[in-house]
Amino acid sequence: MGSPKLILASASPRRRELIARLGIVPDAIAPAEIDESPLKGELPRDYAVRMAREKAMAVGGEGHILAGDTVVAVGRRILPKAEDEATARHCLELLSGRRHRVLSAIALRSPDGALREKLSETSVRFKRLSEEEIAAYLASGEWHGKAGGYAIQGAAEGLIAWIEGSHSGVVGLPLFETRALLKSAGFDIG
Ligand SMILES: Cc1cn([C@H]2C[C@H](O)[C@@H](COP(=O)(O)OP(=O)(O)OP(=O)(O)O)O2)c(=O)[nH]c1=O
């Protein structure tokens, strides 16, 4: 018997590319529209898991539904997705020269209603960023729409001194956790 059907509840091309590295092509892609505001006092990891779960619940269709959510946190503080340059600058100034965490949660809803979740946690440290480095990175535009105002899969990796955890998790879909979750749901993965 082949693998069950998979629906990827995501608008992110990066999640599609990452899951392809496991040899999986989703049967359908269905972006989840949900309210992504954190609750008052919500911890970063709780927020990431809740978002992944809500995305998996928001999408319909026949098959297993996989969703993910990636959150950048400094201590208990959840950084925004940078939609404008001022926000991106603010994030980069905050991340400069210090360690932060990237929480990447995934949720898989099975046709029988069962919901499985996993969380990947990665520590990342940027070098101390000079004004020139920040200005050049802002000019690249790569921060646009990214949690925490950077994308490790682009030029920002040249500014990252150290990472411990899951590189794919930082990009948006932790492959170790995703493979384990899909396998436990009966997917045929080599
Ligand atoms: C830190 C970091 C974030 N990001 C991106 C991934 C996500 O686009 C974004 C986190 O937002 P998410 O809400 O996790 O994902 P999304 O809105 O892009 O897609 P969807 O909800 O439809 O699945 O930040 C990177 O691409 N690279 C990085 O290094």
PDBQT file of the ligand as one rigid body, heavy atoms in Angstrom, charges set to zero:
ROOT
HETATM    1  C1  LIG A 201      14.004  32.882  10.855  1.00  0.00    +0.000 C 
HETATM    2  C2  LIG A 201      13.525  32.595   9.460  1.00  0.00    +0.000 A 
HETATM    3  C3  LIG A 201      12.209  32.746   9.109  1.00  0.00    +0.000 A 
HETATM    4  N1  LIG A 201      11.787  32.487   7.829  1.00  0.00    +0.000 N 
HETATM    5  C4  LIG A 201      10.374  32.643   7.445  1.00  0.00    +0.000 C 
HETATM    6  C5  LIG A 201       9.633  31.366   7.225  1.00  0.00    +0.000 C 
HETATM    7  C6  LIG A 201       8.203  31.883   7.267  1.00  0.00    +0.000 C 
HETATM    8  O1  LIG A 201       7.838  32.461   6.026  1.00  0.00    +0.000 OA
HETATM    9  C7  LIG A 201       8.241  32.968   8.285  1.00  0.00    +0.000 C 
HETATM   10  C8  LIG A 201       7.566  32.472   9.488  1.00  0.00    +0.000 C 
HETATM   11  O2  LIG A 201       6.171  32.520   9.248  1.00  0.00    +0.000 OA
HETATM   12  P1  LIG A 201       5.170  31.311   9.345  1.00  0.00    +0.000 P 
HETATM   13  O3  LIG A 201       3.877  31.857   9.874  1.00  0.00    +0.000 OA
HETATM   14  O4  LIG A 201       5.787  30.170  10.046  1.00  0.00    +0.000 OA
HETATM   15  O5  LIG A 201       4.938  30.833   7.814  1.00  0.00    +0.000 OA
HETATM   16  P2  LIG A 201       4.347  31.570   6.542  1.00  0.00    +0.000 P 
HETATM   17  O6  LIG A 201       3.384  32.637   6.939  1.00  0.00    +0.000 OA
HETATM   18  O7  LIG A 201       5.454  31.951   5.606  1.00  0.00    +0.000 OA
HETATM   19  O8  LIG A 201       3.577  30.386   5.770  1.00  0.00    +0.000 OA
HETATM   20  P3  LIG A 201       2.289  29.513   6.177  1.00  0.00    +0.000 P 
HETATM   21  O9  LIG A 201       1.745  30.003   7.473  1.00  0.00    +0.000 OA
HETATM   22  O10 LIG A 201       1.316  29.684   5.045  1.00  0.00    +0.000 OA
HETATM   23  O11 LIG A 201       2.806  28.101   6.243  1.00  0.00    +0.000 OA
HETATM   24  O12 LIG A 201       9.611  33.319   8.420  1.00  0.00    +0.000 OA
HETATM   25  C9  LIG A 201      12.688  32.074   6.863  1.00  0.00    +0.000 A 
HETATM   26  O13 LIG A 201      12.322  31.844   5.709  1.00  0.00    +0.000 OA
HETATM   27  N2  LIG A 201      13.999  31.913   7.213  1.00  0.00    +0.000 N 
HETATM   28  C10 LIG A 201      14.472  32.170   8.462  1.00  0.00    +0.000 A 
HETATM   29  O14 LIG A 201      15.676  32.021   8.701  1.00  0.00    +0.000 OA
ENDROOT
TORSDOF 0
